[in-house]
Amino acid sequence: MFSISLEKRLPRRNMFRLYRLSILLHLFGEWTLAKEWGRIGTRARSRFDWFRTQSEVEQAMLELVAFKTRRGYLTKPE
């Protein structure tokens, strides 16, 4: 449904990280926040969190994007 990618690139510290968030509607009507993260160019780790309503999953995504932005991640254009 909706996804956003964040990157953190700090060559002097050899840090090249990717964090991707996606909001998905589960087959049985639950909302899922899919998270993928890892070093750019490698296989990402993933985690799925389930929510009852769309507003809950959107709020969780906004909070996570704000947290990652404070940590130095930038939005990657799709």
MDAnalysis code that builds the backbone (N, CA, C; Angstrom):
import MDAnalysis as mda
import numpy as np

u = mda.Universe.empty(234, n_residues=78, atom_resindex=np.repeat(np.arange(78), 3), trajectory=True)
u.add_TopologyAttr("name", ["N", "CA", "C"] * 78)
u.add_TopologyAttr("resid", np.arange(1, 79))
u.add_TopologyAttr("resname", ["MET", "PHE", "SER", "ILE", "SER", "LEU", "GLU", "LYS", "ARG", "LEU", "PRO", "ARG", "ARG", "ASN", "MET", "PHE", "ARG", "LEU", "TYR", "ARG", "LEU", "SER", "ILE", "LEU", "LEU", "HIS", "LEU", "PHE", "GLY", "GLU", "TRP", "THR", "LEU", "ALA", "LYS", "GLU", "TRP", "GLY", "ARG", "ILE", "GLY", "THR", "ARG", "ALA", "ARG", "SER", "ARG", "PHE", "ASP", "TRP", "PHE", "ARG", "THR", "GLN", "SER", "GLU", "VAL", "GLU", "GLN", "ALA", "MET", "LEU", "GLU", "LEU", "VAL", "ALA", "PHE", "LYS", "THR", "ARG", "ARG", "GLY", "TYR", "LEU", "THR", "LYS", "PRO", "GLU"])
u.atoms.positions = np.array([
    [0.811, -1.193, 0.000],
    [0.000, 0.000, 0.000],
    [0.859, 1.263, 0.000],
    [1.681, 1.417, 1.043],
    [2.503, 2.609, 1.172],
    [3.856, 2.200, 1.735],
    [4.923, 2.765, 1.203],
    [6.246, 2.455, 1.744],
    [7.135, 3.696, 1.700],
    [8.147, 3.683, 2.550],
    [9.122, 4.769, 2.602],
    [10.488, 4.144, 2.880],
    [11.497, 4.669, 2.220],
    [12.869, 4.197, 2.420],
    [13.705, 5.318, 3.021],
    [14.534, 4.952, 3.979],
    [15.437, 5.891, 4.639],
    [16.860, 5.365, 4.493],
    [17.796, 6.279, 4.323],
    [19.204, 5.899, 4.214],
    [20.060, 6.740, 5.137],
    [21.129, 6.124, 5.579],
    [22.136, 6.831, 6.369],
    [23.487, 6.474, 5.763],
    [24.154, 7.483, 5.198],
    [25.453, 7.288, 4.547],
    [26.493, 8.174, 5.212],
    [27.449, 7.553, 5.856],
    [28.567, 8.259, 6.470],
    [29.858, 7.557, 6.039],
    [30.403, 7.927, 4.861],
    [31.581, 7.227, 4.336],
    [32.787, 7.250, 5.275],
    [32.979, 8.344, 5.985],
    [34.156, 8.427, 6.862],
    [34.078, 7.420, 8.008],
    [32.862, 6.972, 8.331],
    [32.672, 5.953, 9.377],
    [32.313, 4.596, 8.790],
    [32.385, 4.480, 7.431],
    [32.045, 3.254, 6.722],
    [30.627, 2.791, 7.083],
    [29.692, 3.742, 7.139],
    [28.313, 3.449, 7.512],
    [27.402, 3.721, 6.322],
    [26.777, 2.659, 5.813],
    [25.864, 2.742, 4.685],
    [24.640, 1.894, 5.028],
    [23.636, 2.518, 5.610],
    [22.490, 1.776, 6.126],
    [21.203, 2.127, 5.397],
    [20.314, 1.149, 5.335],
    [19.010, 1.301, 4.706],
    [17.945, 0.848, 5.696],
    [16.843, 1.588, 5.742],
    [15.704, 1.235, 6.590],
    [14.449, 1.477, 5.759],
    [13.675, 0.430, 5.512],
    [12.477, 0.540, 4.675],
    [11.253, 0.148, 5.504],
    [10.204, 0.962, 5.417],
    [8.951, 0.708, 6.119],
    [7.828, 0.603, 5.097],
    [6.953, -0.378, 5.278],
    [5.810, -0.558, 4.385],
    [4.569, -0.845, 5.207],
    [3.453, -0.254, 4.802],
    [2.165, -0.535, 5.421],
    [1.396, -1.445, 4.467],
    [0.947, -2.583, 4.997],
    [0.247, -3.572, 4.192],
    [-1.049, -3.981, 4.878],
    [-2.038, -4.326, 4.084],
    [-3.291, -4.841, 4.616],
    [-3.232, -6.357, 4.573],
    [-3.359, -7.002, 5.727],
    [-3.286, -8.443, 5.859],
    [-4.533, -9.087, 5.257],
    [-4.431, -10.321, 4.875],
    [-5.520, -11.051, 4.248],
    [-6.800, -11.057, 5.090],
    [-6.662, -11.063, 6.416],
    [-7.813, -11.140, 7.301],
    [-8.222, -9.788, 7.882],
    [-7.783, -8.697, 7.260],
    [-8.229, -7.369, 7.653],
    [-7.359, -6.663, 8.671],
    [-6.262, -7.278, 9.098],
    [-5.344, -6.605, 10.012],
    [-4.326, -5.818, 9.201],
    [-3.798, -4.786, 9.808],
    [-2.790, -3.941, 9.167],
    [-1.410, -4.371, 9.644],
    [-0.445, -4.355, 8.727],
    [0.907, -4.801, 9.030],
    [1.897, -3.685, 8.734],
    [2.832, -3.483, 9.656],
    [3.959, -2.587, 9.420],
    [5.175, -3.478, 9.194],
    [5.632, -3.516, 7.953],
    [6.793, -4.324, 7.583],
    [8.037, -3.443, 7.667],
    [9.051, -3.933, 8.389],
    [10.301, -3.195, 8.545],
    [11.433, -4.033, 7.966],
    [12.271, -3.405, 7.168],
    [13.468, -4.049, 6.634],
    [14.645, -3.125, 6.896],
    [15.766, -3.682, 7.322],
    [16.926, -2.858, 7.607],
    [18.201, -3.648, 7.390],
    [19.275, -2.900, 7.184],
    [20.572, -3.524, 7.009],
    [21.519, -2.621, 6.249],
    [22.669, -3.173, 5.948],
    [23.678, -2.450, 5.181],
    [23.245, -2.410, 3.720],
    [23.421, -1.270, 3.080],
    [23.065, -1.113, 1.673],
    [23.871, -2.119, 0.851],
    [23.185, -2.864, -0.013],
    [23.845, -3.834, -0.873],
    [23.895, -5.238, -0.310],
    [23.417, -5.439, 0.907],
    [23.390, -6.776, 1.490],
    [21.942, -7.194, 1.733],
    [21.769, -8.424, 2.116],
    [20.430, -8.938, 2.415],
    [19.911, -8.298, 3.695],
    [18.698, -7.790, 3.635],
    [18.125, -7.063, 4.771],
    [17.474, -8.017, 5.770],
    [17.458, -7.596, 7.010],
    [16.677, -8.279, 8.043],
    [15.276, -7.710, 7.987],
    [14.298, -8.461, 8.485],
    [12.935, -7.953, 8.432],
    [12.149, -8.331, 9.685],
    [11.101, -7.564, 9.916],
    [10.205, -7.778, 11.051],
    [8.832, -7.259, 10.659],
    [7.791, -7.899, 11.169],
    [6.418, -7.515, 10.871],
    [5.671, -7.292, 12.180],
    [5.010, -6.143, 12.284],
    [4.184, -5.825, 13.447],
    [2.751, -5.648, 12.968],
    [1.795, -6.238, 13.712],
    [0.397, -6.181, 13.310],
    [-0.382, -5.203, 14.170],
    [-1.357, -4.538, 13.532],
    [-2.198, -3.547, 14.192],
    [-3.655, -3.786, 13.795],
    [-4.569, -3.349, 14.654],
    [-6.000, -3.543, 14.377],
    [-6.561, -2.516, 13.403],
    [-6.061, -1.293, 13.457],
    [-6.623, -0.240, 12.605],
    [-5.540, 0.427, 11.766],
    [-5.980, 1.062, 10.706],
    [-5.058, 1.774, 9.830],
    [-4.430, 2.956, 10.548],
    [-5.193, 3.638, 11.377],
    [-4.647, 4.798, 12.083],
    [-3.540, 4.394, 13.055],
    [-3.657, 3.224, 13.682],
    [-2.606, 2.757, 14.598],
    [-1.303, 2.479, 13.848],
    [-1.399, 1.816, 12.709],
    [-0.195, 1.487, 11.954],
    [0.436, 2.750, 11.366],
    [-0.382, 3.698, 10.927],
    [0.165, 4.948, 10.402],
    [0.873, 5.744, 11.492],
    [0.302, 5.770, 12.692],
    [0.930, 6.472, 13.815],
    [2.270, 5.825, 14.173],
    [2.299, 4.499, 14.191],
    [3.551, 3.788, 14.490],
    [4.618, 4.090, 13.447],
    [4.205, 4.158, 12.187],
    [5.154, 4.459, 11.117],
    [5.689, 5.881, 11.244],
    [4.822, 6.841, 11.512],
    [5.257, 8.229, 11.673],
    [6.236, 8.379, 12.832],
    [5.973, 7.699, 13.936],
    [6.873, 7.763, 15.086],
    [8.233, 7.168, 14.751],
    [8.234, 6.056, 14.029],
    [9.501, 5.421, 13.662],
    [10.288, 6.267, 12.670],
    [9.610, 6.882, 11.705],
    [10.291, 7.768, 10.752],
    [10.884, 8.965, 11.487],
    [10.153, 9.541, 12.427],
    [10.673, 10.676, 13.203],
    [11.896, 10.260, 14.017],
    [11.851, 9.080, 14.622],
    [12.988, 8.583, 15.413],
    [14.214, 8.386, 14.524],
    [14.033, 7.745, 13.377],
    [15.157, 7.490, 12.470],
    [15.711, 8.791, 11.894],
    [14.847, 9.760, 11.638],
    [15.300, 11.064, 11.140],
    [16.172, 11.753, 12.188],
    [15.773, 11.676, 13.442],
    [16.603, 12.249, 14.520],
    [17.952, 11.547, 14.615],
    [18.009, 10.279, 14.214],
    [19.254, 9.511, 14.256],
    [20.124, 9.717, 13.017],
    [19.693, 10.588, 12.082],
    [20.521, 10.924, 10.940],
    [20.109, 10.278, 9.622],
    [19.033, 9.524, 9.597],
    [18.567, 8.933, 8.341],
    [17.870, 10.000, 7.502],
    [18.002, 9.873, 6.185],
    [17.350, 10.780, 5.237],
    [16.424, 9.978, 4.347],
    [15.322, 10.608, 3.925],
    [14.369, 9.943, 3.050],
    [14.997, 9.726, 1.683],
    [14.892, 8.504, 1.206],
    [15.427, 8.169, -0.110],
    [14.315, 8.310, -1.132],
    [14.523, 9.086, -2.190],
    [13.488, 9.212, -3.226],
    [13.262, 7.862, -3.917],
    [12.007, 7.561, -4.164],
    [11.652, 6.287, -4.812],
    [11.713, 6.415, -6.315],
])
